[in-house]
Amino acid sequence: MAETLGSIIDKLIIKRIRLHHLEKMAPTAKIKPAIRLVNQQIEDYTSEIEDFLKKAVKGEVIIKEPKIKLYKNPPSALNLKKINKLGKLIDLLSKINTRQWDLEDQIREKGIAFKKIAGLKREIDLSNKDRNDSIDRIDEVLEKQINSHTKTSPAAARNKELSNRSKLRGIFGVGIKQCQK
């Protein structure tokens, strides 16, 4: 599956959270290189976002991958369909990732009761569903925004073609080049 804007932003946010936690630690010989590495990864993801957006506007990338979701969890209370601004969605994804990091830290505590572990695991599962739904919504909103600004442009036609090829790949489990044969 190709990277989408939502998935790249998700990785960037997680790196930012990791950096925050690393910076709170004592600067040891092990922590200093880890901080340098994470800072470089943040820089790389930031550049990747810029490159993705440039390619998306030109119709050179798949903006939104088709997905089949088989969640058995209750529907999210987030009501993501009402959020149509990328900035708000990115902020929400950041909050979800921060909360999920904290939940995962709690579950790793020594001496935690099994009943509490089960409750935390359930919260993590629900949080992860919200996280994935937020990533997908970022991609939906970007696709709508680009297509609304480029309805008659070659980029819109190219985005539609790439999206259709991606759907074929998802349905038949084969690559784009195989579909063209």
Phi and psi in degrees as a GROMACS rama.xvg file:
@    title "Ramachandran Plot"
@    xaxis  label "Phi"
@    yaxis  label "Psi"
@TYPE xy
-73.6645  156.505  ALA-2
-71.5696  144.884  GLU-3
-119.354  169.432  THR-4
-57.2251  -45.2659  LEU-5
-58.984  -42.3407  GLY-6
-70.5271  -35.1701  SER-7
-68.9033  -43.4524  ILE-8
-61.3879  -41.6328  ILE-9
-57.4766  -46.1158  ASP-10
-63.7106  -40.3359  LYS-11
-61.878  -44.3604  LEU-12
-62.0884  -43.7838  ILE-13
-63.5648  -39.3353  ILE-14
-63.6993  -39.8708  LYS-15
-63.8677  -40.9688  ARG-16
-64.5976  -43.6292  ILE-17
-59.9319  -43.6372  ARG-18
-60.9557  -42.7361  LEU-19
-55.8952  -46.194  HIS-20
-69.8223  -37.3468  HIS-21
-64.5239  -41.1076  LEU-22
-67.6802  -20.7307  GLU-23
-79.3655  -14.5924  LYS-24
-84.5109  160.527  MET-25
-64.6218  136.189  ALA-26
-74.1286  80.9178  PRO-27
-88.8291  176.175  THR-28
-63.3772  -24.0138  ALA-29
-86.263  -34.2645  LYS-30
-77.1537  -40.5061  ILE-31
-56.9993  -48.042  LYS-32
-67.7661  -30.5733  PRO-33
-64.7307  -41.1807  ALA-34
-63.5092  -43.4151  ILE-35
-61.1709  -43.3953  ARG-36
-62.5034  -47.4112  LEU-37
-65.3599  -38.9525  VAL-38
-60.5649  -40.3183  ASN-39
-65.65  -40.6679  GLN-40
-63.5079  -39.4429  GLN-41
-61.303  -44.9664  ILE-42
-61.2729  -42.8522  GLU-43
-63.1817  -44.6592  ASP-44
-66.3479  -36.6148  TYR-45
-61.4697  -44.5841  THR-46
-64.9099  -39.3934  SER-47
-62.3766  -37.5404  GLU-48
-63.0702  -46.7258  ILE-49
-60.3256  -44.7814  GLU-50
-63.1995  -41.8883  ASP-51
-60.9798  -46.0649  PHE-52
-62.5225  -41.0487  LEU-53
-61.3649  -44.4549  LYS-54
-68.9045  -35.7175  LYS-55
-63.432  -43.0968  ALA-56
-63.8464  -33.2004  VAL-57
-83.9852  -7.26367  LYS-58
79.0224  26.5974  GLY-59
-98.5168  -2.2883  GLU-60
-136.401  158.356  VAL-61
-79.7482  122.2  ILE-62
-79.434  -41.9779  ILE-63
-133.484  120.17  LYS-64
-81.1662  137.986  GLU-65
-70.5294  141.643  PRO-66
-136.258  150.349  LYS-67
-113.56  119.802  ILE-68
-108.44  131.292  LYS-69
-119.36  35.3263  LEU-70
-61.2096  139.313  TYR-71
-107.092  0.518592  LYS-72
-72.0628  159.716  ASN-73
-65.0402  157.303  PRO-74
-60.7139  151.784  PRO-75
-69.6412  147.543  SER-76
-86.4022  0.0896791  ALA-77
-72.5157  -25.5969  LEU-78
52.5687  55.9316  ASN-79
-62.7113  -28.7185  LEU-80
-61.0093  -21.9821  LYS-81
-83.6588  -11.2673  LYS-82
-94.952  116.981  ILE-83
-119.359  14.6279  ASN-84
-115.601  127.215  LYS-85
-59.4637  -41.9215  LEU-86
-59.0416  -43.5849  GLY-87
-65.1534  -39.7023  LYS-88
-67.0108  -39.5302  LEU-89
-65.9827  -41.6501  ILE-90
-61.8649  -43.4528  ASP-91
-62.8776  -43.7661  LEU-92
-61.041  -38.7096  LEU-93
-62.0168  -43.8876  SER-94
-63.9215  -42.5148  LYS-95
-62.541  -46.0518  ILE-96
-63.5729  -39.4209  ASN-97
-64.5182  -44.5712  THR-98
-62.8265  -42.7439  ARG-99
-65.2476  -39.32  GLN-100
-58.5702  -45.5435  TRP-101
-63.191  -41.3981  ASP-102
-62.0872  -42.5193  LEU-103
-66.9571  -34.8012  GLU-104
-63.2885  -42.5492  ASP-105
-61.3021  -39.3866  GLN-106
-70.3221  -19.8796  ILE-107
-87.8118  -5.42789  ARG-108
-62.7231  141.548  GLU-109
-72.2223  145.413  LYS-110
76.6235  12.23  GLY-111
-73.9014  138.589  ILE-112
-69.9659  145.72  ALA-113
-58.5483  -36.8115  PHE-114
-63.6511  -39.9141  LYS-115
-68.4734  -37.9331  LYS-116
-59.0699  -45.1874  ILE-117
-61.1449  -43.0151  ALA-118
-64.4675  -42.6341  GLY-119
-65.8994  -40.029  LEU-120
-60.4267  -41.4192  LYS-121
-63.0355  -43.3932  ARG-122
-62.8564  -39.5735  GLU-123
-63.5393  -43.5446  ILE-124
-60.2897  -45.1881  ASP-125
-66.4512  -39.8266  LEU-126
-63.9798  -40.2769  SER-127
-66.125  -35.8348  ASN-128
-63.1401  -46.5848  LYS-129
-60.2251  -39.5299  ASP-130
-61.3098  -50.7384  ARG-131
-64.651  -39.8136  ASN-132
-64.1753  -36.9247  ASP-133
-67.3016  -41.5645  SER-134
-59.0724  -46.4936  ILE-135
-63.7572  -38.0383  ASP-136
-67.6965  -36.9869  ARG-137
-56.6308  -46.0708  ILE-138
-65.4024  -39.8027  ASP-139
-61.8578  -46.1851  GLU-140
-65.3698  -42.6167  VAL-141
-60.6823  -45.5657  LEU-142
-59.2097  -44.9902  GLU-143
-62.7591  -43.261  LYS-144
-65.2131  -44.2655  GLN-145
-66.6781  -45.5334  ILE-146
-66.4065  -32.2506  ASN-147
-71.8796  -27.1852  SER-148
-89.4434  -15.31  HIS-149
-131.783  33.4447  THR-150
-51.6599  -40.8285  LYS-151
-103.88  7.35148  THR-152
-85.7216  162.938  SER-153
-61.6853  -28.3873  PRO-154
-63.8491  -41.2703  ALA-155
-63.9284  -43.8906  ALA-156
-63.7874  -40.7803  ALA-157
-67.0126  -42.0833  ARG-158
-60.0932  -41.0958  ASN-159
-65.1732  -42.3376  LYS-160
-63.0948  -45.8436  GLU-161
-62.4674  -40.6908  LEU-162
-63.6331  -42.1179  SER-163
-64.6431  -40.9115  ASN-164
-62.9172  -40.6112  ARG-165
-62.9124  -39.7484  SER-166
-62.3037  -41.764  LYS-167
-61.5853  -43.5915  LEU-168
-61.9988  -41.1872  ARG-169
-67.2419  -36.9955  GLY-170
-73.3334  -45.2555  ILE-171
-99.2076  -7.85725  PHE-172
69.5592  30.2137  GLY-173
-126.761  160.883  VAL-174
-76.4951  167.874  GLY-175
-60.4725  -45.0511  ILE-176
-62.4167  -35.3441  LYS-177
-66.538  -34.7114  GLN-178
-68.7478  -28.9098  CYS-179
-79.242  -16.6802  GLN-180
